[in-house]
């Protein structure tokens, strides 16, 4: 996205909107509906998990059908695609030899829809750069809409024990802001500290509002991921270090003000957060994470079976008092180790590293484009190993996460047309 010092934000958005309409008009008629459906994704994800899963699954299956009809397997040349299928194969094998094969195989089999959606984003839906820009605008609009929804919740009913739950009725809105909104958020940070006057003002205001709401949701790791991802993105694309420092300072002051006004939130992010760090047996996160290490010892090669931790943890750790079983061990890598063994951890790590590398290469090839330059921050942040996480094979977490990963990967289509996407 080349941004001129003179062109206004209104003209930029107007041009992007016009270009996306032209791109849709040029698309084959049968594909047009799927591409419009894809662009509506950030708003579908604001509804609930079932509509969101249907959105993602329909597009993933449509991609497979299209590839079969067109006999197009060119996407299989990409290393990250092959790594995803390799990891999936290990998950299926682990499930097949587990003590609960029926359940585990079902969970492992359907998981592939998430990487398939990312493949659809890169090799079909986001191939036209005009539609890719439109998807970034759609994602930014969805993130802004979530900010408005959460502001309304604060004004109408307030927080619930230091947490927010609208629009889902579940304590996960920070997940949307962080995971779904991360591609747009990192771009906004880069623009906010850039020399471009036409966009940095609105970008800064939007960032300030959304980062404050991230704090008020009470989702600590999501906030940290967002804050660190934003700071990294601000450094990789034409930053003005004066504006970068000023933006960080303003955000720190705003967050400190939130802590003072809402002491419960401040306590949750400071004293309570420090007390719960997984450094000793007294930490609840340590006790949950340690369960994965105990389970790993039961089946070190292929694990106890994909998604079986929630069922087998209590039985397999009953002799270890330091373990508190949960539905998952709250870390992607520990979960892969426990459920799919050392082979699953290695193959899963290869998949993750290849995704990060694919996005990083995109940025190196197209440093002038803010979307391409900041894309690697998305998978790096979402898969950063030293953090507590949601369920690696869970529905809601994966819908949020892979929608962002697919968009970050699709920025490869912004690389010069004469370069191969591999």
N, C-alpha and C positions, 0 to 999 in steps of 0.2 A: 504494500500500500504506500505509494509515494504521496507525501503530504506537502503541499506548497505553503509557504509563509503567508501568501496573500489570499488563498482560497478559503472561504468561510466554511464552518462546520455544516451549515445548512446545505450549501452547494455540494459538499462531499457526500452527504447522506443522500441527497436528491439524485446525484449521479450514480451512486451505488444502487439505489432503488431502480432507476431506469435501466441500468445495465443488467440487473437480475431479471427484470421483466423480459428484456430482449433475449437473454440466455434461456429462459423458460420457453419462450415462443419458438426458439430455434431447436429445442430438444424434441426428439421423437415423441409423438403423441402419447404412446403407452408409458413412456418414462416420465412424462411431465408431472403426472399426479404423484408419483413416488418422490420426486424431487421437491415438490411443494410440501408433501407430508414430512420430508426430512427437515425442511426449513422451519416447520412448526414445532419441532421437537422440544426446544427449551420451554415452550408453553404447555405442551403435553406433560412434561416432567413436573410441572407445577400442580398437577391434578392429584394423582395418586400412583402407587406402584403398579397396579394392574394395567391402567392405560399406558403408562410409561414403558412397561415391559412389552406390551403389545406393539407399541410404536417401534421399539428397537428390534423385536423379533421379526416383525413383518418385513422390515427393510433388510435384515440379515438374510432371511429366506428368499426374498426377491432377488438379492444379489446372487445367491447360489443358483436359482432358477435361470437367471439371465446368463450367468457364466456357462451353464450347461447348454442352453439353447444356442448361444453364440459360439460354443466350443472355445471359450476364452479362458485359458489357464495361465495367462501371462503374469497375473498377480502372484502366482506361486514361485516366481523367480526371486521375489524379495526375501531376504534372509529372515526378517522378523516374522513374516507369514509362515515360513517353514518352521521356525522356532516355536511359534504358537501351536501349530499342529503337532509338533513333537511333544510338547508339554501335555497337550490334550491326550495324546496316545499313552503317555505315562500315567496320567490320571485314570484313564479307562482301564489300563492294566492293573493299577493299584486297586481300583474298585473291584475288578473281576476276581482277584485273589483274596479279597478281604473276607471278614467273617459275616458281613451283611452285604453281599454283592448286589442284591436287587435294588436296595435303596441307594447305595453308593454309585452304582452304574447309572442310575437315573440322574443323579445330581451331576456326575461327571459328564454325561452325554449332553445335557442341555447347556452346560457352561460355555461351550464353543460358540454359542450365539453372540457372546460379547465380543470376542476377537473378530468374528465374522462381520459384525456391525462396523467395527473399525476398518476392516478391509473394504466394505462397501463404501465407507466415507472417502477412502483414499482413491480407490480404483474405479469408482463409478459416480457417486453422488456429488463429490467435491472436485471432480476433475476439471470442471469449468471454473476458472478463477473468479468469475463474476458471481457465481453461486456460492463459492467459498467465502468471499467477502460478505455476501448476504447472510450466511450462516453465522459469521462473527457478529454482525449487527443484531441478528435474532438472539444470539446468546447474551450479548450485552443488554438487550432489552429485557430478556427474561430475568437476568440478574437484578436489573433495576426494579422490575415488577416485584420480585421477592423482597427487595429492600422496602418497597412501599407496603407490602402485605405485613411484614414484621413490624413496621412502624405503626400500622393500624392496630396490631395486636397489643403493642405496648400501651397505646393510648386508650384502648377499650378495656382490656382485662389485665394488663401488666404481665410480669414474668411469673413463672411457676417454679418456685424453689431455685431461682436463678437461671431458668431455662425458658426458651420459647418453643412453640409447637405448630404455629400456623404455617401453611394452609393444610398440613397433613393430619393434625391431631396427634402427632408423634414428635418426639424430641430430635428431629433431624433436619430442620431448615438450614442450619449451618452447613450441612453436607451439600445441599444444593448450591449455596453461595460459593463454597470452596471448590467442590469438584466440578460441577456443571459450569460454573462461572469462571473457573481458573484460566482458560485460554483468553477470554475477554479481559479479565482482571489484569493479567500480566501485560497485555498490550496497552491497557489504560495507564498502568504505572509507567511504562516506557514512554508513552506519549506525554504524560504529565510532567516528566522531568526533561523533555526534549526541547529543542529550540523553537518548536512550531506553535506560535501564539494562537492559531486558529482552533487548536484542539486541546491544548494543555489545561485551559481553564475549566472546561466542563469535565475533562478527565479527572482532574484533581478533586472537584466537588463530588463526583460520583464515587471516587475511591474513598474519600473521607466518610461519606454516608455508609457505604457498604462495610467498611472496616469497623466502624462503630457498631453496626448491627451484628457483625461477626462476634464481637465481644459479648454483646447482650444475649446472643443465643446460648451462651454458656458452654459452647463446644470448644474446648481448649485446644486440642490437637488440630482441629480444622482452622482455628484462628492462627495458630503458630505456622501451619503449613502455608496459609494465605499470606501472612506477613513476610515470612522468609522468601517465599516464591516471588512476591512482589518486589522485595529489595533486590533479589538477584536479577529479575527482569529489568529493573531500572538501571542496572549497570551495564547491560549488554548491547544497548542500542542508543547511540548518540546522546548520552546523558550530559546535562549541565550539572556539575557537582554542587554548585550553589543551590539550584532548585531541588536537587536530590536530597541534600541535607535539610533544606527548609521543609520539604514534604514529610520527611521522617520525623522531624521535630514537631510539626503540627499534629501528626497522627499520634505521637506519644502523648502530647498534651491532651488531645481529645480522649484518648483511652484512659489516661489518668483521671480526667474529669468524670468519666463513666464510673470508675472504681470508687471515687469519692461520693458521687450521688447515689450509687447503688452498692452499699458495702457488701452485700451477699455475693454479688458478682466479683467484686475485688477479692474477696476471701477465696472464692472458688479458683481464681486464676493465680493466686499467690500462695498463701499458706496451705490450702488444701491440695493444690497441685504439687507442691514440694513434698508434702507428706505421702502422697500416693505414687511418687516416682519408684519404678521397679528396681530398687537397689538392695533390698533386704527382705526377709521373710515377713516383716510387718506390713509391707506394702500389698494392697489388694491386687495391683497389677502384676507384681512379682509372683504372687501365688497363682494367678490365672495363667501367666506365661510359662511358669515352671511346669505346668501340666503337659505342655507340648514336649518338653525334654524327657519327661517320664514316659510318655506314650511312645516317643521315638525309640526308646530302648526296647520296646516290645516288638517292633518290626522296623529295624533300621534301614533296610534296603528299599522297600516299596511302601512303607508306612501302614497304617491301619485302615486305609481306604478313604478316598475322596469324600469329604463332608461327614465322615463317621465320628469325628471328635465329639460332637454334641451328644452322640448316643453312647459312646464307649468310654468317655473320659472317667466317669465315676467308677466304673468297674475296674479299669486298668490302673487307677491311681488310689484305690481305696487303702492301700498300705502306706501311702505317703501323706502324712498330716500337713505338709507344707503346701499342698495343692488345693486350690478352690476351682472346681470345674465350672466352666461357662459354655456357651454354645460354640465358642471358638477361642483360641488363645491370645487374641488381640494383637497379633503381629503376623503379617503376611508370610514372612520367611519361616517363622516358627511353625505356623500352620501348615505350610508346604512340607516342612521337615517331618512333622508328626503324622500328617495324613497321607503323604505320598513318598516319604522316606528320603534318603540322600539322593536317589536318582531324580525324584520329583523336585527337590530343592535345586539341584544343579540345572535341570532342564528349564525349570521355571525362572531361575536367575538369568539363564541365557536369553530367554524370551524377553525379560524385562530390560536387560542391558541392550539387546538389539533394538528395542523400541526407542530407548533413550538415544542410542547412537544414530538411528535413522533420523530422528528429529534434530539432533545436534548437527549432523551433516547438512541437513536442509538449511540451517542457520548459517553455516560456514559458506555454503554456496550462494546464499542470497542475503548477505549482511545488510543490504540497503532496505530490505523489506521488514517492517516491524513485526509482522505476523510470523514470518519465517525465522527471524533472529531470536525471538523469545519462545518458540515452540517447545524447545527441549526442556524448559522449566516445568512444563505440565507433567510429563511422565516422571521426571526426576523427583518432583515434589510428591506426587501421588504414590510412588514406589520407594520413597526414601526409607532405608531399612531401620533407622533408629527412631521409631515412633510407634505409638499404639495405633492399631487400625481396626476397621470393621472386618467382617467375614470375607475372606478372599473368594469364596464361592457363593456368597450370598446374593440374593436378587437385587435388593434396593441399592446396596453399595456399588455393585457392578454396573447397574444402569447409569448411575451418576458418573462413576469413574470412567467407563469406556466411552461415554458420549464425549467427554473431554479429550480422552486419548485419541479417539477417532479424528476429532477436529485438529488436534496438534499434528498428527501424522499426515493429514490431508494437506498441510501447508507445503508438502513436497511439490504439489502441483503449481506452486508459485515460482518454482525454479524454471529457468529458461526451457522452452519447449523442446529444444534439441537435446536435452539431457534425459537419460532414462530414469524412470522411477524404480529403483531397485535397492 
